[in-house]
Amino acid sequence: MRLIGSILVLVLLFAVLGLGLLFTLENDVLVPLNILVAELPAQRLSTWIILAFFLGGVCGLLAASIAILRLQASRLSLRRQLAAKPGKAVVESRGAGV
């Protein structure tokens, strides 16, 4: 079963790489990017799109990491409260989303 999963992951990886290569080859039009304060030099359209997806993924990972760190800090705080008062369960009320 593990072998089948590894093969499927490998096939999916090659499919994504192949589609990315085709996408890059088909979108070779040079496009300058204007970001309010500056105009960046012309690059291939595929470069700008892939860069946008990459930066979006990094921002998403950063946002998720911050949320996870806040949850872990909250959990650690609650564990300390429980350890300080062994007979009582103290639950601190925090705002929504925490």
C-alpha positions, 0 to 999 in steps of 0.5 A, a space after each residue: 500500500 505504501 508503494 502505491 502511495 509513493 508511486 501516485 505521489 511521484 506521478 502527480 509530481 511529474 504531472 505538475 512539473 510537466 504542466 508547469 513546463 508547458 505553462 511556461 513555454 506557452 506564456 512567453 509574452 513579455 509583460 512589464 509589471 507596474 506596482 504603483 511606485 515603480 515599473 518593473 522590467 518586462 518579464 515573461 507572463 508565466 514568470 509573473 504568474 508563477 511568482 504571484 502563486 509562490 508569494 501567495 503560498 508563502 504568505 498563506 504559510 506565514 499566516 497559518 504559522 502565526 495562527 498556530 503559534 497563537 493557539 499553542 501559546 494559548 494551550 500552554 497558558 491553559 496547561 499552566 493554569 491547570 497545573 497551578 490549580 490541580 483541583 479546578 479547571 480554569 478556562 480563560 475566555 478569549 475572543 473568537 478565533 482563538 
